[in-house]
Amino acid sequence: MNRLKQVSAQTTFKKGIVVPSLLFILSVTFISSFFPELTATLLGQVQQWIFTNLNWVYIWSVTLFVFFLLALVFSKYGSITLGDNDSEPEYSFFSWISMLFAAGMGIGLMYFSVAEPIAHFSDPTFGAFDDIRRAKDAQLYTFFHWGIHAWAIYGVVGLSLAYFTYRYKLPLSLRSCLYPVLKNKINGRAGDIIDCFALCSTFFGITTTLGFGVVQLNAGLVEVGIMQSKGFGYQIAIVTVIMIIATLSATSGVNKGVKFLSQLNVSSAVLLMVFILVVGPTVFLLGTFSEGVGYYLNQFFNLTFDTHAYEPATQPWFFRWTILYWAWWISWAPYVGLFIAKISRGRTIREFIAAVLVIPTAFNFLWMTIFGNSATWLDRNDAGGSLSKLTSSADELLFRFLDYFPAAGISSALAIFIIFVFFVTSADSGIFVMNNIASNNAAESPKWQLIFWGALLALLALVLLNAGGLQSLQTMTLITALPFSMIMLMFCYCLIQGLIVDNHYQNQGFSPATSNWSGEFWKERLDRIVSFKTKDHVDHFMMETVAPALEELSAEFNSKGIVTTVQTKEKPADVALTIKHERLEDFTYGVRNHAKTISSFLVNEGNIPGVIGNKSYIPRTYFGDNRLGYNIEYFTQREVIADVLKQYERFLALSSEEKNEIFTIVTLKSRE
């Protein structure tokens, strides 16, 4: 009992996140396991209704994510650092790319590299086209599903998290992305609900991937003769080994296990890809890569906005592939985005977006070309259509494909190794992310928490795999992508709001009221700084300091033959010096009592004296050419005179330049 209390005292789990999430996870697992067929049918109907009637929501959401990120790349905000201005990246470029790539795509590259192009190539929907057209379109659709659009989904979540975490010093949590809207409410129930959603989505996504991927790994091990059949007992052994290694990797930290395995994974994948390129139809593959990229760029806008509304015959394929992919990527975005954000401190926004959108996309295009186009080429030539006949057995298709190349046993063994390591990297980064969500980004957590998530993942994946409930879990994950796409749109809005404030804050110079300061009268100036002025205080300053200064200056102008007037108003207090002209615009230097709202945080700060209510007043300048004025609350009478003369000298300098006539010459505006 004492031991239990000790463990409870040391845990970093947040009850408001963990308890509701675990109850929901266990409830869904129970229903999916004991009523798999009924659950699958009901959830399938909901998914079909959403995909059929709300597919445009997915299309527009993903489209907005793509153009939102591209706009940021070319905006003035692109140079903002994800962290302090002098922050340096924590990881080398290769390590960073390896980790985000392994977390973002992982096992899917191995599972779909042959299966998807062959599926598009052999789909009866496109049966009216000839072999060449179907092969080219198969590559195009695969590029579309694994390209910029997929990574834009991850990029929106990852960038929002990294920005608000490292720039605003908020927790690395989805709730932080809504700070501009929720403010301090992110620390309450609203924030807990968002993180519960993220935790459940991450858990279900990894569980279904683990369960389905085990089937492919089992098929590969049977292919090379290590296992005798695709039985549940073998799958238990596979899951156990994967989760033990993944948990050990996660407990060693991102800097060790996750980083090392990600680099090993990418290096192994490149080795297999180069092998297929060299022993396969090399010239054909390099040529089709070039054509494929050109075809993709040429069709980019058509693919992006197309809902197949005018082609009802192709809509079932569209729902089954494009809409399902967008929902799948969105459902994985909390997990992948959190992990990408975790490893991206010190990168600029422009560097982050460019790397996340371009580098993984380019690798995916090359990978899918080499494997997918090799498969369609074989199917049209040597294989005689045998690969197309295996589209219903996607877990076996990769290994059947490798049989057509030399050293099939070695390449299959390497493929199995890559799949295995991809599993481990997806699982260990997933364990790390789930613990991060559950602990609300605690600085340090006991290792038993990571072990807990690893064990729960393994156990529930096996339960669902045995009971046939994985399909239901996958379907529910896809359904939840719809509301999360709306949350992601809010992330975009909040990110823009944060960037606007950031730019204003970082570029805010000293107040013009301080421009003429010297060390003289510093105590009096300090008294003014720490007191927030009432309306009466500012009125008094304007009547006792500003008005006499303008009157004195006006008298001097008049003595030199320049007719000048000073107008004074009381409500609101307003004093202005004006020099009227016949052909030029009038020169006006005015000061008005201006009210401003004080931040509630400043009002409630006990160590700031003189704050009364939520309003303060300042004497703010205005000019005849409608420029923005500034605060002169600290000026002495002589400094007010000097400031007017600076503005008048500027006025004369601009008026002397012919190119400024449109602003300075009256012409027919009002006088003539």
C-alpha positions in Angstrom: 0.0 0.0 0.0 2.8 2.4 0.9 4.5 1.5 -2.4 1.4 2.4 -4.3 1.1 5.7 -2.5 4.8 6.4 -3.3 4.2 5.6 -7.0 1.1 7.8 -7.0 3.0 10.7 -5.5 5.8 10.5 -8.0 3.7 10.3 -11.1 3.4 13.2 -13.5 0.1 12.0 -15.0 -2.6 14.6 -15.0 -5.9 13.0 -13.8 -8.1 15.3 -15.9 -6.4 13.9 -19.0 -5.5 10.3 -18.2 -8.6 9.1 -16.4 -11.2 10.1 -19.1 -8.8 9.0 -21.8 -8.3 5.5 -20.4 -12.0 5.1 -19.7 -12.7 5.9 -23.3 -9.9 3.8 -24.7 -10.9 0.7 -22.7 -14.6 1.2 -23.5 -14.0 1.4 -27.2 -11.7 -1.6 -27.1 -14.3 -3.6 -25.1 -17.1 -2.8 -27.6 -14.9 -3.4 -30.6 -13.7 -6.7 -29.2 -17.0 -8.2 -28.1 -19.2 -6.8 -30.8 -16.8 -6.5 -33.8 -19.3 -7.1 -36.6 -22.0 -4.8 -35.2 -19.5 -2.1 -34.3 -17.8 -2.3 -37.7 -21.2 -2.1 -39.5 -22.4 1.0 -37.5 -19.1 2.8 -37.7 -18.8 1.9 -41.4 -22.2 3.5 -42.1 -21.2 6.7 -40.2 -17.9 6.8 -42.1 -19.6 6.3 -45.5 -22.1 9.1 -44.8 -19.3 11.5 -43.8 -17.2 10.6 -46.8 -20.1 10.9 -49.2 -21.7 14.1 -47.8 -18.9 15.9 -46.2 -15.9 15.0 -48.4 -15.7 18.6 -49.4 -14.8 19.5 -45.8 -11.7 17.3 -46.0 -10.8 18.7 -49.4 -11.0 22.3 -48.4 -9.4 21.8 -45.0 -6.3 20.1 -46.6 -6.2 22.7 -49.4 -6.2 25.5 -46.8 -3.4 23.9 -44.9 -1.2 23.7 -48.0 -1.7 27.3 -49.0 -1.5 28.5 -45.5 2.0 27.0 -45.0 3.2 28.2 -48.4 2.0 31.7 -47.6 4.0 31.7 -44.4 7.2 30.6 -46.2 7.1 33.7 -48.4 5.8 36.1 -45.6 7.7 38.3 -43.3 7.0 35.8 -40.5 9.2 33.1 -42.1 12.3 34.4 -40.4 10.9 34.0 -36.9 12.7 31.3 -34.9 10.9 28.5 -33.1 12.4 29.6 -29.8 14.4 32.5 -28.6 15.9 34.6 -31.4 19.4 33.2 -30.7 18.2 29.5 -30.3 20.2 26.9 -32.1 18.7 23.6 -33.5 19.0 20.7 -31.0 19.7 18.1 -33.7 21.7 17.9 -36.9 19.8 18.3 -40.1 20.0 14.6 -41.0 18.9 13.5 -37.5 16.0 15.9 -37.6 14.8 14.8 -41.0 15.3 11.1 -40.1 13.2 11.4 -37.0 10.3 13.4 -38.5 10.3 11.2 -41.5 10.2 7.9 -39.5 7.4 9.3 -37.3 5.5 10.8 -40.2 5.3 7.9 -42.6 7.0 4.9 -41.1 5.5 1.6 -41.9 3.1 3.0 -44.5 6.0 3.4 -47.0 6.7 -0.3 -46.9 3.0 -1.4 -46.9 1.9 0.9 -49.7 5.0 1.3 -51.9 3.9 -1.6 -54.2 0.3 -2.1 -53.0 -1.1 1.4 -53.8 0.3 1.9 -57.3 -0.7 -1.7 -58.3 -4.2 -1.0 -56.8 -4.7 2.1 -58.8 -3.2 0.5 -61.9 -5.6 -2.5 -61.7 -8.7 -0.7 -60.4 -11.7 -1.3 -62.7 -12.7 2.3 -62.3 -9.9 3.2 -64.8 -10.3 0.1 -66.9 -11.2 2.1 -70.0 -7.7 3.5 -70.2 -4.8 1.8 -71.8 -1.9 0.4 -69.8 0.4 3.4 -70.2 -2.3 5.8 -69.0 -3.2 3.7 -66.1 0.5 3.4 -65.0 1.0 7.1 -65.3 -2.2 7.8 -63.3 -1.2 5.2 -60.7 2.0 7.1 -60.1 0.2 10.5 -60.1 -2.4 9.4 -57.5 0.3 7.9 -55.3 2.3 11.1 -55.4 -0.8 13.1 -54.6 -1.6 10.9 -51.5 1.9 10.9 -50.2 3.1 14.3 -51.2 2.8 17.9 -50.0 -0.8 17.6 -48.9 -0.1 14.9 -46.4 2.9 16.7 -44.9 1.0 20.0 -44.8 -1.4 18.4 -42.4 1.4 17.3 -40.1 3.1 20.7 -40.7 0.2 22.8 -39.4 0.0 20.9 -36.1 3.8 20.6 -35.7 4.4 24.3 -36.5 1.6 25.5 -34.2 2.9 23.4 -31.3 6.5 24.3 -31.8 5.7 28.0 -32.1 3.5 28.4 -29.0 5.8 26.1 -27.0 9.2 27.6 -27.8 8.2 31.1 -28.6 5.5 31.7 -26.0 6.9 29.3 -23.4 3.7 27.3 -23.2 3.5 23.5 -22.6 4.1 21.2 -25.5 0.4 20.4 -25.7 -2.3 20.8 -28.3 -4.2 23.1 -25.9 -1.4 25.6 -26.2 -2.2 26.0 -29.9 -5.5 27.7 -29.0 -4.0 30.2 -26.5 -5.0 33.3 -28.6 -8.6 32.2 -28.4 -8.8 30.5 -25.0 -6.2 32.5 -23.1 -5.9 31.1 -19.5 -8.7 28.7 -20.1 -6.2 26.3 -21.7 -5.2 25.4 -18.2 -8.8 24.3 -17.3 -11.3 21.8 -18.6 -11.3 23.0 -22.2 -7.5 22.3 -22.4 -8.0 18.9 -20.8 -10.7 18.0 -23.4 -8.4 18.9 -26.2 -5.5 16.8 -24.8 -7.9 13.8 -24.1 -8.8 13.9 -27.8 -5.1 14.0 -28.8 -4.2 11.1 -26.4 -7.1 8.9 -27.6 -6.4 9.7 -31.3 -2.7 8.9 -30.9 -3.4 5.7 -29.0 -5.9 4.4 -31.6 -3.7 5.4 -34.5 -0.7 3.6 -33.3 -2.7 0.6 -32.1 -4.4 0.1 -35.5 -1.0 0.6 -37.3 0.7 -1.9 -35.0 -2.1 -4.4 -35.4 -2.3 -4.3 -39.2 1.5 -4.0 -39.7 2.1 -7.1 -37.6 0.2 -9.0 -40.3 2.6 -7.8 -43.0 5.6 -8.5 -40.9 4.3 -12.0 -40.1 3.8 -12.6 -43.9 7.3 -11.5 -44.6 8.8 -13.8 -41.9 6.8 -16.7 -43.5 8.1 -15.7 -46.9 11.8 -16.1 -45.7 11.0 -19.2 -43.8 11.5 -17.9 -40.2 7.9 -18.5 -39.3 5.7 -21.4 -40.5 2.3 -19.6 -40.7 0.4 -16.4 -40.1 -1.1 -17.6 -36.8 -2.0 -15.5 -33.8 0.7 -17.1 -31.7 3.4 -15.8 -34.0 1.8 -12.4 -34.0 1.9 -12.3 -30.2 5.7 -13.0 -30.3 6.2 -10.2 -32.9 4.2 -7.6 -31.0 6.0 -8.6 -27.7 9.5 -8.2 -29.2 8.6 -4.9 -31.0 7.1 -3.3 -27.9 9.9 -4.4 -25.6 12.5 -2.8 -27.9 10.3 0.3 -28.5 9.8 0.8 -24.7 13.5 0.5 -24.1 14.2 3.0 -26.9 11.6 5.4 -25.5 12.9 5.2 -21.9 16.4 6.0 -23.2 15.1 9.3 -24.5 14.9 11.0 -27.9 18.6 11.9 -28.0 19.6 8.2 -27.8 17.2 5.4 -28.8 14.7 7.3 -31.0 17.4 9.2 -32.8 19.6 6.2 -33.5 16.8 4.0 -34.7 15.4 6.7 -37.0 18.8 7.2 -38.6 19.3 3.4 -39.0 15.8 3.1 -40.5 16.3 5.8 -43.1 19.8 4.5 -44.1 18.4 0.9 -44.5 15.5 2.1 -46.5 17.8 4.1 -48.9 19.9 0.9 -49.3 16.9 -1.2 -50.3 15.7 1.6 -52.7 19.1 1.9 -54.4 19.1 -1.9 -54.8 15.8 -2.0 -56.6 16.9 1.0 -58.7 20.1 -0.7 -59.8 18.8 -4.2 -60.5 15.4 -3.0 -61.9 14.6 -1.1 -65.1 16.9 1.8 -64.1 16.6 4.0 -67.1 12.8 3.6 -67.2 12.6 4.4 -63.5 14.7 7.6 -63.7 12.7 8.7 -66.7 9.4 8.1 -65.1 10.5 9.9 -62.0 11.1 13.0 -64.0 7.8 12.6 -65.9 6.0 11.8 -62.7 7.1 15.0 -61.0 6.2 17.1 -64.0 2.8 15.4 -64.3 2.2 16.0 -60.6 3.1 19.7 -60.8 0.9 20.1 -64.0 -2.1 18.5 -62.3 -1.5 20.0 -58.8 -4.5 22.4 -58.8 -6.8 19.9 -60.5 -6.0 17.2 -57.9 -6.1 19.6 -55.0 -9.7 20.9 -55.6 -11.2 17.9 -57.4 -14.2 16.3 -55.6 -15.3 14.2 -58.7 -18.7 15.7 -58.4 -19.1 15.5 -62.2 -17.8 11.9 -62.3 -20.1 9.8 -60.0 -18.6 6.6 -61.4 -15.2 7.5 -59.9 -16.5 8.7 -56.5 -16.4 5.3 -54.8 -12.6 5.1 -55.6 -12.2 8.8 -54.5 -13.8 8.1 -51.1 -11.9 4.8 -50.8 -8.5 6.5 -51.4 -8.2 10.3 -51.4 -10.8 11.1 -48.7 -9.7 8.1 -46.6 -6.0 9.3 -46.9 -6.9 12.9 -45.8 -8.9 11.5 -42.9 -6.0 9.2 -42.0 -3.3 11.8 -42.1 -5.5 14.2 -40.0 -6.2 11.5 -37.4 -2.4 11.0 -37.1 -1.6 14.7 -37.0 -1.8 15.1 -33.1 0.8 12.3 -32.7 3.1 13.2 -35.6 2.8 17.0 -35.0 3.7 16.6 -31.3 6.8 14.6 -32.2 7.9 16.9 -35.0 7.5 19.9 -32.7 9.5 18.2 -29.9 12.5 17.9 -32.2 12.2 21.2 -34.1 13.3 23.8 -31.5 15.7 26.4 -33.0 14.5 26.1 -36.6 13.0 29.1 -38.3 9.4 29.0 -39.6 10.7 29.1 -43.2 13.2 26.3 -42.6 10.6 24.2 -40.8 8.0 24.5 -43.5 10.4 24.0 -46.4 12.0 20.9 -44.8 8.7 19.4 -43.7 6.9 19.9 -47.0 9.7 19.4 -49.5 12.3 16.9 -48.3 10.0 14.0 -47.2 7.8 14.7 -50.2 10.8 14.4 -52.6 11.9 11.2 -50.9 8.4 9.7 -51.0 8.2 10.5 -54.7 11.5 8.8 -55.4 10.6 5.8 -53.2 7.1 5.4 -54.8 8.5 5.7 -58.3 11.2 3.1 -57.8 8.9 0.5 -56.1 5.5 1.4 -57.7 6.7 1.9 -61.2 8.9 -1.2 -61.0 5.7 -3.1 -60.0 3.5 -1.7 -62.8 6.4 -2.3 -65.3 6.7 -5.9 -64.1 3.0 -6.4 -64.2 2.8 -5.2 -67.8 5.9 -7.2 -68.9 7.5 -10.1 -67.0 4.8 -10.8 -64.4 1.9 -11.1 -66.8 -0.6 -9.4 -64.5 0.1 -11.6 -61.5 0.9 -8.7 -59.2 -2.5 -7.1 -60.0 -4.2 -10.3 -58.9 -2.7 -9.8 -55.4 -4.2 -6.4 -54.6 -6.5 -8.1 -51.9 -3.4 -9.4 -50.2 -1.4 -6.2 -49.6 0.6 -7.7 -46.7 2.1 -10.2 -49.1 2.5 -8.0 -52.2 5.8 -6.4 -51.4 7.5 -9.8 -50.9 5.9 -11.3 -54.1 7.3 -8.2 -55.9 10.8 -8.8 -54.5 10.7 -12.4 -55.8 11.1 -11.0 -59.4 14.6 -9.5 -58.5 18.0 -11.2 -57.9 18.9 -12.2 -54.3 15.2 -12.2 -53.4 15.9 -13.8 -50.0 18.4 -11.0 -49.0 16.2 -8.2 -50.2 13.2 -9.7 -48.4 15.2 -10.0 -45.2 16.3 -6.4 -45.5 12.6 -5.4 -46.1 11.6 -7.3 -43.0 14.3 -5.5 -41.0 13.1 -2.1 -42.3 9.5 -2.9 -41.4 10.6 -4.1 -38.0 12.6 -0.9 -37.3 9.8 1.3 -38.7 7.5 -0.4 -36.2 9.8 0.3 -33.4 10.4 3.9 -34.3 6.7 4.5 -34.7 6.0 2.8 -31.4 8.8 4.4 -29.4 8.0 7.9 -30.6 4.3 7.2 -30.0 5.0 6.1 -26.4 7.0 9.2 -25.9 4.3 11.5 -27.3 1.5 9.8 -25.3 3.4 10.2 -22.0 4.0 13.8 -23.0 0.3 14.5 -23.5 -0.7 12.6 -20.4 1.7 14.5 -18.2 1.0 17.9 -19.8 4.6 18.1 -21.0 6.2 17.4 -17.6 10.0 18.1 -17.6 10.8 14.6 -16.2 8.6 11.6 -15.8 9.2 8.2 -14.1 10.2 5.5 -16.6 7.3 3.2 -15.4 4.9 5.6 -17.2 6.6 4.9 -20.6 6.5 1.2 -19.8 2.8 1.5 -19.0 2.0 3.0 -22.4 4.1 0.4 -24.2 2.4 -2.5 -22.4 -1.1 -1.0 -22.9 -0.4 -0.6 -26.6 0.8 -4.1 -27.0 -2.0 -5.7 -25.0 -4.9 -3.8 -26.7 -3.5 -4.3 -30.2 -3.3 -8.1 -29.6 -6.8 -8.1 -28.1 -8.3 -6.3 -31.1 -6.3 -8.3 -33.5 -7.5 -11.6 -32.1 -11.1 -10.4 -31.8 -11.3 -8.8 -35.2 -11.9 -5.3 -33.8 -9.1 -3.5 -35.5 -11.2 -2.4 -38.5 -13.7 -0.8 -36.1 -11.0 1.1 -34.3 -9.5 2.3 -37.6 -12.9 3.4 -38.8 -13.6 5.4 -35.6 -10.2 7.0 -35.9 -11.1 8.2 -39.4 -14.4 9.5 -38.2 -12.8 11.6 -35.5 -10.6 13.3 -38.2 -13.6 15.4 -39.2 -13.9 17.4 -36.0 -10.2 17.6 -35.6 -9.9 19.2 -39.1 -12.0 22.0 -37.6 -9.7 22.3 -34.6 -6.7 22.4 -37.0 -8.3 25.4 -38.9 -8.5 27.1 -35.5 -4.8 26.3 -35.1 -4.1 28.3 -38.3 -6.2 31.2 -37.1 -4.5 31.2 -33.7 -1.0 30.9 -35.3 -1.6 34.0 -37.4 -2.8 35.9 -34.4 0.3 34.9 -32.5 2.6 35.8 -35.4 1.0 39.3 -35.7 1.5 40.0 -32.0 5.0 38.5 -32.2 6.0 40.7 -35.1 4.6 43.8 -33.4 6.3 43.0 -30.1 9.7 42.2 -31.6 9.8 45.3 -33.8 8.5 47.7 -31.2 11.2 50.2 -30.6 11.5 52.6 -27.7 8.6 55.0 -27.2 9.1 58.3 -29.0 8.4 59.8 -25.7 11.9 58.7 -24.6 13.7 59.9 -27.7 15.1 63.0 -26.1 15.9 61.6 -22.8 19.2 62.3 -21.0 20.1 61.4 -17.4 18.7 64.8 -16.2 15.5 64.7 -14.1 15.5 60.8 -14.1 13.6 60.6 -10.8 10.8 62.7 -12.1 10.7 60.6 -15.3 10.6 57.4 -13.2 7.6 58.7 -11.3 5.8 59.3 -14.6 6.7 55.8 -15.9 5.4 53.8 -12.9 2.1 55.8 -12.7 -0.7 55.1 -15.1 -2.3 58.5 -15.9 -5.9 59.4 -15.4 -7.7 61.6 -17.8 -7.3 64.6 -15.5 -3.5 64.0 -15.2 -3.1 64.1 -19.0 -5.4 67.1 -19.4 -3.2 68.9 -16.8 0.0 67.9 -18.7 -1.5 69.2 -22.0 -2.6 72.6 -20.5 0.5 73.2 -18.4 3.2 71.8 -20.8 2.0 71.2 -24.4 -0.2 74.3 -24.8 2.5 76.8 -23.5 5.1 75.1 -25.8 2.9 75.4 -28.9 2.0 79.0 -28.0 5.7 80.0 -27.5 6.6 78.3 -30.8 3.7 80.0 -32.6 4.8 83.4 -31.4 8.3 82.8 -32.8 6.9 81.6 -36.2 4.7 84.7 -36.4 7.6 87.0 -35.6 9.3 85.6 -38.7 6.3 86.3 -40.9 4.9 82.7 -41.0 1.3 82.9 -39.9 0.7 80.2 -37.3 -2.3 79.5 -35.0 -2.9 77.3 -32.0 -6.3 75.8 -31.3 -7.3 74.4 -27.9 -10.3 72.2 -27.1 -11.2 70.8 -23.7 -13.4 67.8 -24.3 -11.6 65.7 -25.2 -8.4 67.7 -24.5 -6.8 68.7 -27.8 -4.1 71.2 -28.6 -2.9 71.8 -32.2 -0.5 74.2 -34.0 -1.4 74.8 -37.6 0.4 76.6 -40.5 -2.0 77.2 -43.4 -0.8 77.2 -47.0 -2.2 78.1 -50.3 -0.7 75.4 -52.5 0.8 73.0 -50.0 -1.2 71.0 -47.5 -1.4 72.6 -44.2 1.1 71.7 -41.6 -0.5 70.5 -38.3 1.0 69.3 -35.1 -1.6 68.3 -32.6 -1.8 66.5 -29.3 -4.9 64.8 -28.1 -5.9 63.0 -24.8 -6.1 59.4 -25.9 -7.6 56.5 -23.8 -6.0 53.1 -24.0 -7.0 49.7 -22.5 -4.5 48.1 -20.1 -3.9 44.3 -20.2 -5.7 42.5 -17.4 -2.4 40.8 -16.5 -0.9 44.2 -15.8 -3.9 45.4 -13.8 -3.6 42.4 -11.5 0.2 42.6 -11.1 0.9 43.7 -7.6 4.5 44.9 -8.3 3.3 47.7 -10.7 2.1 50.7 -8.7 -0.5 53.2 -9.8 -2.8 51.0 -11.8 -6.5 52.0 -11.3 -9.1 50.3 -13.4 -8.4 49.0 -16.9 -8.0 52.4 -18.6 -5.0 54.7 -18.9 -4.6 57.9 -20.8 -1.7 59.4 -22.9 -1.1 62.6 -24.8 -0.8 61.3 -28.4 0.3 63.4 -31.4 -1.5 63.7 -34.7 -0.6 65.3 -38.0 -2.2 67.0 -40.9 -1.1 64.2 -43.3 -3.0 61.5 -41.2 0.2 59.7 -40.1 0.0 57.7 -36.9 0.9 59.7 -33.9 2.9 58.7 -30.8 3.0 59.2 -27.0 4.8 62.3 -25.7 3.9 61.9 -22.0 7.5 62.3 -20.8 8.4 65.4 -22.8 9.3 68.7 -21.2 8.2 72.0 -22.7 11.4 72.4 -24.6 11.3 68.8 -25.9 7.7 69.4 -27.2 9.1 72.5 -29.2 12.0 70.4 -30.5 9.6 67.6 -31.6 7.4 70.1 -33.5 10.4 71.5 -35.3 11.6 68.0 -36.3 8.2 67.4 -37.9 8.2 70.8 -39.6 11.6 70.2 -41.0 10.4 66.8 -42.3 7.4 68.5 -43.9 9.6 71.1 -45.7 12.1 68.4 -46.9 9.3 66.2 -48.4 7.5 69.2 -50.0 10.7 70.1 -51.8 10.8 66.8 -53.7 8.9 66.7 -56.9 8.0 63.0 -56.6 6.0 63.8 -53.4 3.6 66.3 -55.2 0.7 63.9 -55.0 0.9 64.1 -51.2 1.9 67.7 -50.7 0.3 69.8 -53.4 -3.3 70.9 -52.8 -4.1 71.5 -56.6 -7.9 71.0 -57.0 -8.6 69.2 -53.8 -10.5 71.8 -51.9 -9.1 75.3 -52.3 -9.7 76.1 -55.9 
